[in-house]
Amino acid sequence: MIVVDSLDKTIIQESLQSHKRELWGFRLFIFSAQSQGKMQIRKVISTFSLLSKAE
């Protein structure tokens, strides 16, 4: 299993706290990202951030 570094954890936690209603969708994104590798996690987080700002 891929270990997420502390910066990623902080970003994930902040995103989850501000988007409780999207918690499950976000967990699925992270899970699929972990199985594809760490760079994918960063890509997913930035995509999620863009989607959040677009709301």
N, CA, C and O atoms as CSV, one atom per row, in Angstrom:
chain,resi,resn,atom,element,x,y,z
A,1,MET,N,N,0.846,-1.199,0.000
A,1,MET,CA,C,0.000,0.000,0.000
A,1,MET,C,C,0.879,1.246,0.000
A,1,MET,O,O,1.920,1.284,0.656
A,2,ILE,N,N,0.459,2.242,-0.726
A,2,ILE,CA,C,1.248,3.464,-0.852
A,2,ILE,C,C,1.004,4.379,0.345
A,2,ILE,O,O,-0.135,4.630,0.737
A,3,VAL,N,N,2.105,4.869,0.915
A,3,VAL,CA,C,1.996,5.778,2.059
A,3,VAL,C,C,1.866,7.210,1.545
A,3,VAL,O,O,2.657,7.669,0.722
A,4,VAL,N,N,0.857,7.894,2.048
A,4,VAL,CA,C,0.647,9.288,1.654
A,4,VAL,C,C,1.457,10.167,2.598
A,4,VAL,O,O,1.357,10.015,3.816
A,5,ASP,N,N,2.261,11.089,2.057
A,5,ASP,CA,C,3.080,11.926,2.941
A,5,ASP,C,C,2.225,12.939,3.698
A,5,ASP,O,O,1.048,13.121,3.386
A,6,SER,N,N,2.818,13.595,4.692
A,6,SER,CA,C,2.055,14.457,5.595
A,6,SER,C,C,1.383,15.628,4.882
A,6,SER,O,O,0.288,16.039,5.266
A,7,LEU,N,N,2.033,16.172,3.843
A,7,LEU,CA,C,1.415,17.273,3.098
A,7,LEU,C,C,0.124,16.806,2.432
A,7,LEU,O,O,-0.898,17.488,2.492
A,8,ASP,N,N,0.184,15.640,1.799
A,8,ASP,CA,C,-1.011,15.083,1.163
A,8,ASP,C,C,-2.102,14.831,2.195
A,8,ASP,O,O,-3.276,15.098,1.939
A,9,LYS,N,N,-1.717,14.314,3.367
A,9,LYS,CA,C,-2.709,14.038,4.409
A,9,LYS,C,C,-3.413,15.317,4.831
A,9,LYS,O,O,-4.631,15.330,5.012
A,10,THR,N,N,-2.650,16.393,4.986
A,10,THR,CA,C,-3.239,17.672,5.385
A,10,THR,C,C,-4.228,18.161,4.340
A,10,THR,O,O,-5.331,18.597,4.672
A,11,ILE,N,N,-3.832,18.086,3.080
A,11,ILE,CA,C,-4.709,18.509,1.985
A,11,ILE,C,C,-5.984,17.673,1.978
A,11,ILE,O,O,-7.085,18.204,1.828
A,12,ILE,N,N,-5.826,16.361,2.141
A,12,ILE,CA,C,-6.980,15.464,2.141
A,12,ILE,C,C,-7.907,15.794,3.308
A,12,ILE,O,O,-9.122,15.890,3.132
A,13,GLN,N,N,-7.332,15.969,4.504
A,13,GLN,CA,C,-8.151,16.249,5.683
A,13,GLN,C,C,-8.912,17.558,5.534
A,13,GLN,O,O,-10.097,17.629,5.859
A,14,GLU,N,N,-8.231,18.604,5.039
A,14,GLU,CA,C,-8.902,19.892,4.851
A,14,GLU,C,C,-10.027,19.770,3.830
A,14,GLU,O,O,-11.106,20.333,4.012
A,15,SER,N,N,-9.769,19.036,2.764
A,15,SER,CA,C,-10.789,18.854,1.732
A,15,SER,C,C,-11.995,18.110,2.286
A,15,SER,O,O,-13.139,18.470,2.009
A,16,LEU,N,N,-11.731,17.065,3.075
A,16,LEU,CA,C,-12.831,16.282,3.629
A,16,LEU,C,C,-13.646,17.106,4.614
A,16,LEU,O,O,-14.873,17.018,4.637
A,17,GLN,N,N,-12.962,17.910,5.432
A,17,GLN,CA,C,-13.684,18.704,6.423
A,17,GLN,C,C,-14.605,19.722,5.769
A,17,GLN,O,O,-15.692,19.996,6.278
A,18,SER,N,N,-14.177,20.284,4.644
A,18,SER,CA,C,-14.998,21.304,3.994
A,18,SER,C,C,-16.003,20.707,3.009
A,18,SER,O,O,-16.832,21.424,2.449
A,19,HIS,N,N,-15.926,19.403,2.802
A,19,HIS,CA,C,-16.836,18.757,1.841
A,19,HIS,C,C,-17.359,17.432,2.392
A,19,HIS,O,O,-17.225,16.386,1.756
A,20,LYS,N,N,-17.956,17.490,3.581
A,20,LYS,CA,C,-18.456,16.273,4.235
A,20,LYS,C,C,-19.419,15.500,3.335
A,20,LYS,O,O,-19.391,14.269,3.304
A,21,ARG,N,N,-20.260,16.211,2.615
A,21,ARG,CA,C,-21.275,15.539,1.795
A,21,ARG,C,C,-20.657,14.771,0.643
A,21,ARG,O,O,-21.300,13.895,0.064
A,22,GLU,N,N,-19.393,15.095,0.298
A,22,GLU,CA,C,-18.722,14.405,-0.797
A,22,GLU,C,C,-17.714,13.389,-0.276
A,22,GLU,O,O,-16.863,12.902,-1.021
A,23,LEU,N,N,-17.820,13.076,1.012
A,23,LEU,CA,C,-16.838,12.213,1.672
A,23,LEU,C,C,-16.634,10.887,0.959
A,23,LEU,O,O,-15.501,10.480,0.703
A,24,TRP,N,N,-17.735,10.215,0.637
A,24,TRP,CA,C,-17.595,8.887,0.032
A,24,TRP,C,C,-16.996,8.948,-1.358
A,24,TRP,O,O,-16.156,8.119,-1.712
A,25,GLY,N,N,-17.418,9.919,-2.147
A,25,GLY,CA,C,-16.854,10.078,-3.481
A,25,GLY,C,C,-15.360,10.356,-3.407
A,25,GLY,O,O,-14.577,9.837,-4.203
A,26,PHE,N,N,-14.978,11.182,-2.441
A,26,PHE,CA,C,-13.567,11.529,-2.295
A,26,PHE,C,C,-12.760,10.307,-1.857
A,26,PHE,O,O,-11.650,10.081,-2.341
A,27,ARG,N,N,-13.324,9.523,-0.940
A,27,ARG,CA,C,-12.641,8.297,-0.505
A,27,ARG,C,C,-12.412,7.354,-1.677
A,27,ARG,O,O,-11.350,6.741,-1.790
A,28,LEU,N,N,-13.402,7.240,-2.542
A,28,LEU,CA,C,-13.258,6.377,-3.714
A,28,LEU,C,C,-12.168,6.901,-4.635
A,28,LEU,O,O,-11.399,6.121,-5.196
A,29,PHE,N,N,-12.096,8.235,-4.798
A,29,PHE,CA,C,-11.035,8.830,-5.611
A,29,PHE,C,C,-9.671,8.469,-5.034
A,29,PHE,O,O,-8.778,8.037,-5.762
A,30,ILE,N,N,-9.516,8.646,-3.729
A,30,ILE,CA,C,-8.229,8.371,-3.086
A,30,ILE,C,C,-7.884,6.893,-3.193
A,30,ILE,O,O,-6.739,6.538,-3.473
A,31,PHE,N,N,-8.878,6.024,-2.968
A,31,PHE,CA,C,-8.627,4.584,-3.047
A,31,PHE,C,C,-8.138,4.186,-4.433
A,31,PHE,O,O,-7.159,3.451,-4.561
A,32,SER,N,N,-8.814,4.668,-5.468
A,32,SER,CA,C,-8.408,4.314,-6.828
A,32,SER,C,C,-7.057,4.936,-7.156
A,32,SER,O,O,-6.256,4.351,-7.885
A,33,ALA,N,N,-6.808,6.125,-6.613
A,33,ALA,CA,C,-5.523,6.784,-6.854
A,33,ALA,C,C,-4.389,6.000,-6.205
A,33,ALA,O,O,-3.320,5.847,-6.796
A,34,GLN,N,N,-4.619,5.502,-4.989
A,34,GLN,CA,C,-3.581,4.744,-4.292
A,34,GLN,C,C,-3.193,3.497,-5.064
A,34,GLN,O,O,-2.022,3.118,-5.086
A,35,SER,N,N,-4.155,2.861,-5.690
A,35,SER,CA,C,-3.834,1.645,-6.434
A,35,SER,C,C,-3.094,1.952,-7.731
A,35,SER,O,O,-2.478,1.064,-8.320
A,36,GLN,N,N,-3.152,3.205,-8.179
A,36,GLN,CA,C,-2.442,3.570,-9.406
A,36,GLN,C,C,-1.110,4.258,-9.140
A,36,GLN,O,O,-0.310,4.424,-10.062
A,37,GLY,N,N,-0.859,4.656,-7.914
A,37,GLY,CA,C,0.421,5.274,-7.591
A,37,GLY,C,C,0.303,6.679,-7.038
A,37,GLY,O,O,-0.715,7.354,-7.194
A,38,LYS,N,N,1.377,7.100,-6.385
A,38,LYS,CA,C,1.359,8.367,-5.660
A,38,LYS,C,C,1.153,9.597,-6.545
A,38,LYS,O,O,0.447,10.523,-6.146
A,39,MET,N,N,1.746,9.626,-7.721
A,39,MET,CA,C,1.566,10.790,-8.593
A,39,MET,C,C,0.092,10.968,-8.948
A,39,MET,O,O,-0.390,12.091,-9.096
A,40,GLN,N,N,-0.611,9.855,-9.081
A,40,GLN,CA,C,-2.038,9.902,-9.383
A,40,GLN,C,C,-2.807,10.562,-8.232
A,40,GLN,O,O,-3.784,11.275,-8.463
A,41,ILE,N,N,-2.364,10.323,-6.993
A,41,ILE,CA,C,-3.030,10.938,-5.844
A,41,ILE,C,C,-2.959,12.458,-5.961
A,41,ILE,O,O,-3.959,13.148,-5.765
A,42,ARG,N,N,-1.777,12.975,-6.280
A,42,ARG,CA,C,-1.622,14.430,-6.409
A,42,ARG,C,C,-2.529,14.965,-7.515
A,42,ARG,O,O,-3.136,16.027,-7.373
A,43,LYS,N,N,-2.615,14.228,-8.603
A,43,LYS,CA,C,-3.459,14.627,-9.727
A,43,LYS,C,C,-4.928,14.673,-9.295
A,43,LYS,O,O,-5.646,15.617,-9.624
A,44,VAL,N,N,-5.363,13.666,-8.568
A,44,VAL,CA,C,-6.750,13.603,-8.099
A,44,VAL,C,C,-7.053,14.746,-7.141
A,44,VAL,O,O,-8.109,15.371,-7.227
A,45,ILE,N,N,-6.116,15.019,-6.220
A,45,ILE,CA,C,-6.337,16.102,-5.259
A,45,ILE,C,C,-6.471,17.437,-5.975
A,45,ILE,O,O,-7.361,18.225,-5.655
A,46,SER,N,N,-5.598,17.699,-6.941
A,46,SER,CA,C,-5.689,18.972,-7.657
A,46,SER,C,C,-6.983,19.049,-8.467
A,46,SER,O,O,-7.589,20.115,-8.570
A,47,THR,N,N,-7.401,17.931,-9.036
A,47,THR,CA,C,-8.666,17.891,-9.771
A,47,THR,C,C,-9.830,18.156,-8.825
A,47,THR,O,O,-10.743,18.916,-9.147
A,48,PHE,N,N,-9.791,17.521,-7.650
A,48,PHE,CA,C,-10.843,17.699,-6.656
A,48,PHE,C,C,-10.909,19.156,-6.204
A,48,PHE,O,O,-11.995,19.709,-6.032
A,49,SER,N,N,-9.737,19.777,-6.010
A,49,SER,CA,C,-9.691,21.180,-5.594
A,49,SER,C,C,-10.315,22.083,-6.652
A,49,SER,O,O,-11.068,23.001,-6.328
A,50,LEU,N,N,-10.002,21.818,-7.912
A,50,LEU,CA,C,-10.575,22.610,-9.005
A,50,LEU,C,C,-12.093,22.462,-9.043
A,50,LEU,O,O,-12.816,23.439,-9.236
A,51,LEU,N,N,-12.566,21.236,-8.857
A,51,LEU,CA,C,-14.012,20.987,-8.866
A,51,LEU,C,C,-14.681,21.710,-7.703
A,51,LEU,O,O,-15.775,22.257,-7.849
A,52,SER,N,N,-14.016,21.710,-6.546
A,52,SER,CA,C,-14.571,22.359,-5.364
A,52,SER,C,C,-14.694,23.862,-5.573
A,52,SER,O,O,-15.700,24.468,-5.203
A,53,LYS,N,N,-13.659,24.465,-6.173
A,53,LYS,CA,C,-13.672,25.908,-6.405
A,53,LYS,C,C,-14.718,26.287,-7.445
A,53,LYS,O,O,-15.254,27.395,-7.423
A,54,ALA,N,N,-15.002,25.368,-8.348
A,54,ALA,CA,C,-15.954,25.646,-9.424
A,54,ALA,C,C,-17.403,25.703,-8.930
A,54,ALA,O,O,-18.271,26.270,-9.592
A,55,GLU,N,N,-17.650,25.109,-7.763
A,55,GLU,CA,C,-19.029,25.065,-7.255
A,55,GLU,C,C,-19.586,26.452,-6.964
A,55,GLU,O,O,-20.731,26.580,-6.532
